[in-house]
Every structure is written in structure tokens, then in C-alpha cells.
Amino acid sequence: MEAKSSAKEARLFVGGFFVLFLLLNVVLVTCAAIGQIANKKSVELLPADSSPALRLLIFVIGLAMSWLVGQWLYKLLIKGEIPVSESVSTAFVFAFYLILTFMGVAFFGVLSWLWLAILLLILLVVSLFALWRVVGIWFVLGAIVASIVAAWLAFYLLD
């Protein structure tokens, strides 16, 4: 009985993290796109004259945090008796979502927004194939639809 409870808890964490990181990255891409396409001043996360060393430090901290979160999630999934192959792919997907988030925060407004959107689309396709066995295809598709709605709302609220 405890194994089922632990597996359910692990799947719940994966679902929650997936929705959180996906929505955060989609809103970040939308803000960057509004700033570049409409030539409007978008949300400013770091001042434009921020030191490149500060941006690199934020990115390196993000790399360390993503490694730690990936390890923790992997251990949680193994403890929940999720197969190793699914646990590894799920942990890597979330590590890359966190890396993408910190890349977006660190280099927001400095680099083109297009690279962020392309990386998010690639990561979205990878997560579709990696997470459907862990949380279910309908949950993944629902999270993608929710992120599209969030992008639309962010676009109209910030535009």
C-alpha cells in the first residue's frame, strides 16, 4: 500500500512541477516576444546595464539548482517505484526546464527572444514523449493547452 502511495505522490510532484515550469517558461517567452516584436518596453527582469558577470552568475546558480532538483526528483521517482528509464528522462526534462528558466532570466532582453522560443518548443516535444508515461497523456496535453491560454493572457495583458 505504501508503494502505491509513494508512486502517487511522485506522480503528483511531477505533474505539479511540469505545470509550474511550463507556465513560467511560456510567460517568459511571451514577455520577451512582446518586447522584441512590438518594440515596446516589456517586463525588465535585470537592468540593461547589468554586468555580464552577474548574468553568468545567475545562470551558473541555475545550473547548480537544476542539477540538485533533477537529482532530488530522480530519487523521489525511484522511491515511488517508477522505472529507472522513465525516472531518468523525467529528471532530465525538469533539469532542462529549470536551466531554460534561468537562461531566460539571466539573458532576458540581452539576446534574441527567438532562441528561447525554439528551445522551449524542443523541450516541449521532449517532455511530451518523456512525461506521458509518468503523468498521463491527457495531463500533459492539458498542461500544454493551459500554457497556451497563459501565453495568450500574458500577451493581451502586457500588450
For each residue, the residues with C-beta under 8 A, 3 or more apart:
1: 4 5
2: 5 6
3: 6 7 80 81
4: 1 7 8
5: 1 2 8 9
6: 2 3 9 10 79 80 81
7: 3 4 10 11 80 81 82
8: 4 5 11 12 80
9: 5 6 12 13 76 80
10: 6 7 13 14 76 77 79 80 82
11: 7 8 14 15 80 82 134 135
12: 8 9 15 16
13: 9 10 16 17 73 76
14: 10 11 17 18 73 77 90 94 131 134 135
15: 11 12 18 19 135 139 143
16: 12 13 19 20
17: 13 14 20 21 73 94 97
18: 14 15 21 22 94 97 127 131 135 140 143
19: 15 16 22 23 143 146
20: 16 17 23 24
21: 17 18 24 25 94 97 98 101
22: 18 19 25 26 97 124 127 143 144 147
23: 19 20 26 27 146 147 150
24: 20 21 27 28 101
25: 21 22 28 29 97 100 101 104 120 123
26: 22 23 29 30 120 147 148 150 151 154
27: 23 24 30 31 150 151 154
28: 24 25 31 32 101 104 105 108 116
29: 25 26 32 33 104 113 116 117 120 151
30: 26 27 33 34 151 154 155 158
31: 27 28 34 35 42 43 108 154 158
32: 28 29 35 36 42 104 108 109 113 116 117
33: 29 30 36 37 113 117 155
34: 30 31 37 38 40 42 155 158 159
35: 31 32 38 40 41 42 43 109 113
36: 32 33 39 112 113
37: 33 34 113
38: 34 35 159
39: 36
40: 34 35 159
41: 35 44
42: 31 32 34 35 109 158
43: 31 35 158
44: 41 47 48 109
45: 105 108 109
46: 50 54 55 58 105 106 108 109
47: 44 50
48: 44 109 110
49:
50: 46 47 54 55
51: 54 55
52: 55 56
53: 56 57
54: 46 50 51 57 58
55: 46 50 51 52 58 59 106 107 110
56: 52 53 59 60 106
57: 53 54 60 61
58: 46 54 55 61 62 102 105 106
59: 55 56 62 63 102 103 106 107
60: 56 57 63 64
61: 57 58 64 65 102
62: 58 59 65 66 98 99 101 102 103 105 106
63: 59 60 66 67 99 102
64: 60 61 67 68
65: 61 62 68 69 98 102
66: 62 63 69 70 94 95 96 98 99 102
67: 63 64 70 71 95
68: 64 65 71 72
69: 65 66 72 73 94 95 98
70: 66 67 73 74 91 92 94 95 98
71: 67 68 74 75 91
72: 68 69 75 76
73: 13 14 17 69 70 76 77 90 91 94
74: 70 71 77 78 87 88 90 91
75: 71 72 78 79
76: 9 10 13 72 73 79 80
77: 10 14 73 74 80 82 86 87 90 91 134
78: 74 75 81 82 84 87
79: 6 10 75 76
80: 3 6 7 8 9 10 11 76 77
81: 3 6 7 78
82: 7 10 11 77 78 86 87 90 134
83: 86 87
84: 78 87 88
85: 88 89
86: 77 82 83 89 90 130 133 134
87: 74 77 78 82 83 84 90 91
88: 74 84 85 91 92
89: 85 86 92 93 130
90: 14 73 74 77 82 86 87 93 94 130 131 134
91: 70 71 73 74 77 87 88 94 95
92: 70 88 89 95 96 130
93: 89 90 96 97 123 126 127 130 131
94: 14 17 18 21 66 69 70 73 90 91 97 98
95: 66 67 69 70 91 92 98 99
96: 66 92 93 99 100 123 126
97: 17 18 21 22 25 93 94 100 101 123 127
98: 21 62 65 66 69 70 94 95 101 102
99: 62 63 66 95 96 102 103
100: 25 96 97 103 104 116 119 120 123
101: 21 24 25 28 62 97 98 104 105
102: 58 59 61 62 63 65 66 98 99 105 106
103: 59 62 99 100 106 107 116 119
104: 25 28 29 32 100 101 107 108 116
105: 28 45 46 58 62 101 102 108
106: 46 55 56 58 59 62 102 103
107: 55 59 103 104 110 111
108: 28 31 32 45 46 104 105
109: 32 35 42 44 45 46 48
110: 48 55 107
111: 107 115 116
112: 36 115
113: 29 32 33 35 36 37 116 117
114: 117 118
115: 111 112 118 119
116: 28 29 32 100 103 104 111 113 119 120
117: 29 32 33 113 114 120 121
118: 114 115 121 122
119: 100 103 115 116 122 123
120: 25 26 29 100 116 117 123 124
121: 117 118 124 125
122: 118 119 125 126
123: 25 93 96 97 100 119 120 126 127
124: 22 120 121 127 128 144
125: 121 122 128 129
126: 93 96 122 123 129 130
127: 18 22 93 97 123 124 130 131 140
128: 124 125 131 132 140 144
129: 125 126 132
130: 86 89 90 92 93 126 127 133 134
131: 14 18 90 93 127 128 134 135 140
132: 128 129 135 136 137 140
133: 86 130
134: 11 14 77 82 86 90 130 131
135: 11 14 15 18 131 132 139 140
136: 132 139 140
137: 132 140 141
138: 141 142
139: 15 135 136 142 143
140: 18 127 128 131 132 135 136 137 143 144
141: 137 138 144 145
142: 138 139 145 146
143: 15 18 19 22 139 140 146 147
144: 22 124 128 140 141 147 148
145: 141 142 148 149
146: 19 23 142 143 149 150
147: 22 23 26 143 144 150 151
148: 26 144 145 151 152
149: 145 146 152 153
150: 23 26 27 146 147 153 154
151: 26 27 29 30 147 148 154 155
152: 148 149 155 156
153: 149 150 156 157
154: 26 27 30 31 150 151 157 158
155: 30 33 34 151 152 158 159
156: 152 153 159
157: 153 154
158: 30 31 34 42 43 154 155
159: 34 38 40 155 156
